[in-house]
Amino acid sequence: MSRKPKDLTVYHGHHVIDGEHLRSQFEAERDERERQRSKWRKIRHGVMLTLLLLLVVGGSTGAWAVLTGRIVLSPQAASPAPTMGCPAGPFDYAAPQSVHVNVLNATGQDGLARSIADQLAQRKFVVGKVANSTADGAPPALIVSGAAGEGAAFTVQRTVPGSVYTADGRGDSSVDLILLPGFAGLKDPGLVDQTPGGLVCAGASPSPAPPAPPAP
């Protein structure tokens, strides 16, 4: 009777894995890992493409809005360099009805102080004295107050383009607006910057001359 051939894949009851089977197992695991990596690469690429598309759409929409005037970009004015003795601030934009302002005309143009005073009154400022002045200087206007009126002076200055601030020794919170020859008018009410900020001060501190006798 012939002897049954010995099964070389079984040793003491355990299955023996040959080299070919072992290689196929490693290749299967490697293929699975590669499939997982490929899957995640596709997901990452999809997310990146989606974000890029959103950025392009958002940028195009913003550019269209600016070009068509739906969004108006106003340039941020640079903060003025601090001047020696200039109040540090920042100051809040005060309600105009809390600001007492005197309007003095040093332009030589008859009736200008009264005209500007009327415009300020229409904007709810409390107008006090309206008179002429012999003050002079390079800026369009001077804003003058004592320490108690620095916040009010800041509010008036935001209304007068190009004006500079100078302090005097008065004890109340009133503000003088002195119109100089370069004065060109008040800022449009809708363009007045009402965010907190600091005063723009003169390099020197001119002392305003007393009002001249003629009617403003």
C-alpha positions as CSV (number, residue, x, y, z in Angstrom):
1,M,0.0,0.0,0.0
2,S,1.4,3.4,-1.1
3,R,2.2,6.0,1.6
4,K,0.1,9.2,1.6
5,P,2.3,12.2,0.5
6,K,3.1,14.5,3.3
7,D,1.4,17.9,3.3
8,L,4.2,20.4,3.4
9,T,1.8,23.3,4.2
10,V,1.0,21.9,7.6
11,Y,3.6,21.5,10.3
12,H,2.5,20.1,13.7
13,G,-1.0,21.1,13.0
14,H,-0.1,24.7,12.0
15,H,-0.5,26.2,8.6
16,V,2.8,27.1,7.0
17,I,2.8,30.3,4.9
18,D,5.2,30.1,2.0
19,G,7.1,33.1,0.5
20,E,4.6,33.6,-2.3
21,H,1.6,33.9,0.1
22,L,3.6,36.2,2.4
23,R,4.4,38.5,-0.5
24,S,0.8,38.6,-1.6
25,Q,-0.3,39.6,2.0
26,F,2.3,42.4,2.1
27,E,1.2,43.6,-1.3
28,A,-2.4,43.6,-0.3
29,E,-1.7,45.6,2.8
30,R,0.5,48.0,0.8
31,D,-2.3,48.4,-1.8
32,E,-4.8,49.2,1.0
33,R,-2.6,51.8,2.5
34,E,-2.1,53.4,-0.9
35,R,-5.8,53.4,-1.4
36,Q,-6.3,55.2,1.9
37,R,-3.6,57.8,1.1
38,S,-5.1,58.4,-2.3
39,K,-8.5,58.8,-0.7
40,W,-7.2,61.5,1.7
41,R,-5.3,63.2,-1.0
42,K,-8.5,63.6,-3.0
43,I,-10.3,64.9,0.0
44,R,-7.6,67.5,0.7
45,H,-7.5,68.6,-2.9
46,G,-11.3,68.9,-3.0
47,V,-11.2,71.1,0.2
48,M,-8.4,73.3,-1.2
49,L,-10.2,73.7,-4.5
50,T,-13.4,74.7,-2.7
51,L,-11.6,77.3,-0.6
52,L,-9.9,78.7,-3.7
53,L,-13.2,78.9,-5.5
54,L,-14.8,80.8,-2.6
55,L,-11.8,83.2,-2.5
56,V,-12.1,83.9,-6.2
57,V,-15.9,84.4,-6.0
58,G,-15.6,86.6,-2.9
59,G,-12.8,88.7,-4.5
60,S,-14.8,89.1,-7.7
61,T,-17.9,90.1,-5.9
62,G,-16.0,92.6,-3.7
63,A,-14.3,94.1,-6.8
64,W,-17.7,94.3,-8.6
65,A,-19.2,96.1,-5.6
66,V,-16.4,98.6,-5.4
67,L,-16.5,99.3,-9.2
68,T,-20.2,99.8,-9.2
69,G,-20.2,102.0,-6.1
70,R,-22.1,99.6,-3.9
71,I,-19.1,99.7,-1.5
72,V,-17.1,102.9,-1.0
73,L,-13.6,102.6,0.4
74,S,-12.5,105.6,2.3
75,P,-8.8,105.9,2.8
76,Q,-7.7,105.8,6.5
77,A,-6.0,109.0,7.3
78,A,-2.6,108.7,8.9
79,S,-2.6,109.7,12.6
80,P,-0.8,113.0,13.0
81,A,2.6,113.0,14.6
82,P,2.4,114.1,18.2
83,T,3.2,117.8,18.8
84,M,4.9,119.0,21.9
85,G,2.2,120.0,24.4
86,C,-0.6,118.5,22.3
87,P,-3.3,116.7,24.3
88,A,-2.8,113.0,24.0
89,G,-6.4,111.8,23.8
90,P,-8.0,109.8,22.4
91,F,-11.2,111.8,22.6
92,D,-14.7,110.6,21.8
93,Y,-16.8,112.5,19.2
94,A,-19.2,114.4,21.4
95,A,-22.9,115.2,20.7
96,P,-22.9,118.6,18.9
97,Q,-25.6,119.9,21.2
98,S,-23.1,119.6,24.1
99,V,-20.4,121.7,22.3
100,H,-20.4,125.5,22.9
101,V,-18.5,127.1,20.0
102,N,-17.6,130.8,19.2
103,V,-17.0,131.6,15.5
104,L,-14.4,134.3,14.7
105,N,-13.7,135.6,11.2
106,A,-10.1,136.5,10.3
107,T,-10.5,135.9,6.6
108,G,-11.4,139.5,5.7
109,Q,-14.6,138.1,4.0
110,D,-17.6,140.0,5.3
111,G,-20.3,137.9,6.8
112,L,-18.4,134.6,6.8
113,A,-18.5,134.1,10.5
114,R,-22.2,134.5,10.6
115,S,-22.7,132.1,7.7
116,I,-20.5,129.4,9.3
117,A,-22.2,130.0,12.7
118,D,-25.6,129.3,11.1
119,Q,-24.3,126.1,9.5
120,L,-23.0,124.9,12.9
121,A,-26.3,125.8,14.5
122,Q,-28.1,123.7,11.9
123,R,-25.8,120.8,12.9
124,K,-27.0,121.3,16.6
125,F,-23.8,123.0,17.8
126,V,-24.4,125.6,20.5
127,V,-23.2,128.8,18.9
128,G,-22.0,131.6,21.2
129,K,-20.0,134.7,20.1
130,V,-19.8,135.5,16.4
131,A,-17.2,138.2,15.6
132,N,-14.2,139.3,13.6
133,S,-10.6,138.5,14.5
134,T,-7.2,139.7,13.4
135,A,-5.5,136.4,13.9
136,D,-3.4,135.0,11.1
137,G,-1.7,131.7,10.2
138,A,-1.1,129.1,7.5
139,P,-3.9,126.6,8.3
140,P,-7.4,127.1,7.2
141,A,-8.7,127.5,10.7
142,L,-7.6,127.4,14.4
143,I,-9.5,125.5,17.1
144,V,-8.8,127.0,20.5
145,S,-9.9,125.8,24.0
146,G,-8.8,125.3,27.5
147,A,-8.1,122.0,29.2
148,A,-11.8,121.5,30.0
149,G,-12.8,121.9,26.3
150,E,-10.3,119.5,24.7
151,G,-13.0,116.9,23.9
152,A,-15.3,119.6,22.5
153,A,-12.4,121.0,20.4
154,F,-11.8,117.5,19.0
155,T,-15.5,117.4,17.8
156,V,-15.3,120.8,16.2
157,Q,-12.0,119.9,14.5
158,R,-13.5,116.9,12.9
159,T,-16.0,119.3,11.2
160,V,-13.3,121.7,9.9
161,P,-10.9,120.2,7.3
162,G,-7.2,121.2,7.8
163,S,-7.8,123.0,11.1
164,V,-5.2,122.8,13.9
165,Y,-5.7,123.0,17.6
166,T,-4.0,125.3,20.1
167,A,-4.7,125.7,23.8
168,D,-5.2,128.7,26.0
169,G,-5.8,129.3,29.7
170,R,-9.6,129.6,29.8
171,G,-11.4,127.6,32.5
172,D,-14.6,126.7,30.8
173,S,-15.3,124.1,28.1
174,S,-16.1,126.6,25.3
175,V,-14.3,126.4,21.9
176,D,-13.2,129.2,19.5
177,L,-13.3,128.4,15.8
178,I,-11.1,131.1,14.1
179,L,-11.5,131.2,10.3
180,L,-8.2,132.1,8.6
181,P,-7.7,133.2,4.9
182,G,-7.3,129.6,3.7
183,F,-10.7,128.5,5.0
184,A,-12.8,126.7,2.4
185,G,-15.8,125.6,4.3
186,L,-17.1,122.9,6.7
187,K,-16.9,119.2,6.0
188,D,-20.0,117.6,4.6
189,P,-22.0,116.3,7.6
190,G,-22.2,112.8,6.1
191,L,-18.4,112.7,5.8
192,V,-17.5,113.7,9.3
193,D,-15.4,111.0,11.0
194,Q,-17.0,110.3,14.4
195,T,-14.6,107.6,15.6
196,P,-12.4,108.4,18.6
197,G,-9.1,110.0,17.9
198,G,-6.6,112.7,18.8
199,L,-6.3,116.4,18.2
200,V,-4.2,117.8,15.3
201,C,-2.1,120.5,16.9
202,A,-0.1,123.4,15.6
203,G,3.6,123.3,15.8
204,A,3.5,126.7,17.5
205,S,0.8,128.1,19.8
206,P,-0.4,131.4,18.3
207,S,-2.4,133.6,20.6
208,P,-5.6,134.8,18.9
209,A,-6.0,138.5,18.8
210,P,-9.1,140.0,20.3
211,P,-12.1,140.6,18.0
212,A,-11.9,143.7,15.9
213,P,-14.8,146.3,16.2
214,P,-16.4,145.8,12.7
215,A,-19.4,143.7,12.5
216,P,-18.7,140.1,11.3
